[in-house]
Amino acid sequence: MITIDDKFEISLLSPEDLIISKLIRFAQNDEEDIKHIIETGKVDKELLYNLAKDAISVGVGFQKRFVESNLDLVMEMF
């Protein structure tokens, strides 16, 4: 969280959380965004995998097999 002059608080997603948020839709631009995020070198692969598996296990409103398949593709990007 970033605070500016004690007036604003800005919460930022971690690179891992941002990637997980894109796994559900996984359109072409999402895949490209994920690739660019990984290329920054700031993504912890093991953390991403564990967080994504947790999110998939408790998620509602999406096809879990589709998202798991997307996660497998993302893991291959490393």
LINMOVEN-V879362 format. One record per residue. N is the residue number from 1. RES is the residue in one letter. SS is DSSP state (h for helix, s for strand, l for the rest). OMEGA is omega in radians with two decimals (* if undefined). Layout:
n:N res:RES ss:SS omega:OMEGA
n:N res:RES ss:SS omega:OMEGA
This chain:
n:1 res:M ss:l omega:3.13
n:2 res:I ss:s omega:3.10
n:3 res:T ss:s omega:3.12
n:4 res:I ss:s omega:3.10
n:5 res:D ss:l omega:-3.14
n:6 res:D ss:l omega:-3.14
n:7 res:K ss:l omega:-3.08
n:8 res:F ss:s omega:2.99
n:9 res:E ss:s omega:-3.12
n:10 res:I ss:s omega:3.08
n:11 res:S ss:l omega:-3.14
n:12 res:L ss:l omega:3.06
n:13 res:L ss:l omega:3.00
n:14 res:S ss:l omega:3.09
n:15 res:P ss:h omega:3.14
n:16 res:E ss:h omega:3.13
n:17 res:D ss:h omega:3.12
n:18 res:L ss:h omega:3.10
n:19 res:I ss:h omega:3.14
n:20 res:I ss:h omega:-3.14
n:21 res:S ss:h omega:-3.13
n:22 res:K ss:h omega:-3.10
n:23 res:L ss:h omega:-3.04
n:24 res:I ss:l omega:-3.13
n:25 res:R ss:l omega:3.07
n:26 res:F ss:l omega:3.01
n:27 res:A ss:l omega:-3.09
n:28 res:Q ss:h omega:-3.13
n:29 res:N ss:h omega:3.08
n:30 res:D ss:h omega:3.13
n:31 res:E ss:h omega:3.12
n:32 res:E ss:h omega:3.11
n:33 res:D ss:h omega:3.14
n:34 res:I ss:h omega:3.13
n:35 res:K ss:h omega:-3.14
n:36 res:H ss:h omega:3.11
n:37 res:I ss:h omega:3.12
n:38 res:I ss:h omega:-3.11
n:39 res:E ss:h omega:3.10
n:40 res:T ss:l omega:-3.12
n:41 res:G ss:l omega:-3.09
n:42 res:K ss:l omega:-3.10
n:43 res:V ss:l omega:3.06
n:44 res:D ss:l omega:-3.05
n:45 res:K ss:h omega:-3.12
n:46 res:E ss:h omega:3.11
n:47 res:L ss:h omega:3.12
n:48 res:L ss:h omega:-3.11
n:49 res:Y ss:h omega:-3.11
n:50 res:N ss:h omega:3.11
n:51 res:L ss:h omega:-3.13
n:52 res:A ss:h omega:3.12
n:53 res:K ss:h omega:3.08
n:54 res:D ss:h omega:-3.13
n:55 res:A ss:h omega:3.12
n:56 res:I ss:h omega:-3.08
n:57 res:S ss:h omega:-3.12
n:58 res:V ss:h omega:-3.07
n:59 res:G ss:l omega:3.14
n:60 res:V ss:l omega:3.02
n:61 res:G ss:l omega:3.07
n:62 res:F ss:l omega:3.13
n:63 res:Q ss:l omega:-3.04
n:64 res:K ss:h omega:-3.13
n:65 res:R ss:h omega:3.11
n:66 res:F ss:h omega:-3.11
n:67 res:V ss:h omega:3.08
n:68 res:E ss:h omega:3.09
n:69 res:S ss:h omega:3.10
n:70 res:N ss:h omega:3.11
n:71 res:L ss:h omega:3.10
n:72 res:D ss:h omega:3.11
n:73 res:L ss:h omega:3.13
n:74 res:V ss:h omega:3.13
n:75 res:M ss:h omega:3.11
n:76 res:E ss:h omega:-3.13
n:77 res:M ss:l omega:-3.10
n:78 res:F ss:l omega:*
